[in-house]
Amino acid sequence: MDALQKPLTPSPELAAIVGPGMHARGQVVSKVWEYIRKHNLQNPADKREILADAALKKVFGRDKCTMFEMNKYLAQHLK
């Protein structure tokens, strides 16, 4: 089983976005992107930049990050 399919437990902060229970890393990334699109959190001037709302700020630890940095922050919330 590769690393993207291994079930992981999200932190309470991340579970608030992706839902409770175990998720594969790939699923987590997909669900976070769904959340970002649903709440219109991409910077309109630079689509690579994600503008964190209160829930995402708890995961990212900052007001904004790029889509490339996002995986680094998500990894800190998966066990």
C-alpha positions in Angstrom: 0.0 0.0 0.0 1.5 3.3 -1.0 1.7 6.4 1.4 -1.3 8.1 -0.4 -3.6 5.2 0.4 -2.6 4.5 4.0 -5.4 5.5 6.4 -4.4 8.3 8.7 -6.2 10.0 11.6 -6.6 13.8 11.2 -6.1 16.1 14.2 -9.3 17.6 15.6 -8.6 20.9 13.7 -8.2 19.0 10.4 -11.2 16.7 11.1 -13.4 19.8 11.4 -12.7 20.3 7.6 -12.4 16.7 6.3 -14.7 14.9 8.7 -14.0 12.5 11.5 -12.5 9.0 11.1 -9.5 7.8 9.2 -8.7 9.1 5.7 -6.0 8.4 3.1 -3.7 11.3 2.5 -5.1 11.7 -1.1 -8.6 11.8 0.3 -7.6 14.5 2.8 -6.1 16.7 0.1 -9.2 16.3 -2.1 -11.5 17.2 0.8 -9.5 20.2 1.7 -9.6 21.4 -1.9 -13.4 20.9 -1.9 -13.6 23.0 1.2 -11.4 25.7 -0.3 -13.5 25.9 -3.5 -16.8 25.7 -1.6 -15.8 28.7 0.7 -14.1 30.6 -2.2 -10.7 30.7 -0.4 -8.4 31.0 -3.4 -6.9 34.4 -4.0 -8.6 35.7 -7.2 -5.4 37.5 -8.2 -3.2 34.4 -7.7 -5.1 31.1 -7.7 -2.0 29.3 -6.2 -2.5 31.2 -3.0 -5.0 30.0 -0.4 -6.5 32.5 2.0 -7.3 30.7 5.2 -10.6 31.2 7.0 -10.8 30.5 10.8 -10.9 26.7 10.4 -8.0 26.5 7.9 -6.0 29.0 10.0 -6.0 26.3 12.8 -4.5 23.8 10.4 -2.1 26.1 8.5 -1.1 28.3 11.5 -1.2 31.4 9.3 -3.5 33.6 7.2 -2.5 32.3 3.8 -0.2 29.8 2.1 0.5 28.5 -1.4 -1.0 25.3 -2.7 2.5 23.9 -2.7 3.0 24.6 1.0 -0.4 23.3 1.9 0.7 19.6 1.9 3.4 20.4 4.5 0.9 21.8 6.9 -1.6 19.0 6.3 1.1 16.4 7.1 1.5 18.0 10.5 -2.2 17.2 11.2 -2.1 13.5 10.1 -1.0 10.5 12.3 
